[in-house]
Amino acid sequence: MLGPTTSPRLTKTVTKANRFAKLRRSGLNCDVARPSPLEDHDMTRATALTDRFDRALLYATHIHGGQVRKGTLIPYIAHLLAVAATVLEYNGSEDMAIAALLHDAAEVTSTPARAVAAL
């Protein structure tokens, strides 16, 4: 439960910042300018997604099909989409978004990490 001095919007902002920090600790090169939460997003800087992203999304959906988040009924792919969305919200590249989609692929399948990276 939120305390009297904590707003839901502030909690959401802190959570996004924590996710970004976690991505940095995981070794992803996240040296991109973070958009200010108070400014409108500049859509001229939006990351263009190609068929590579589509193929990665289909692959992630295929290998994680039927999985749910621990202790919930939420499909696991929702987590992967949230991580990819966070990367894109902070102006990450398509390669970074694909890495976010596939960050658990080598653990779930017998596919070597190099084969996953070749996608």
Secondary structure, 3 states (H helix, E strand, C coil): CCCCCCCHHHHHHHHHHHHHHHHHHCCCCCCCCCCCCCCCCCHHHCCCCCHHHHHHHHHHHHHCCCCECCCCCCECHHHHHHHHHHHHHCCCCHHHHHHHHCCCHHHHCCCCHHHHHCC
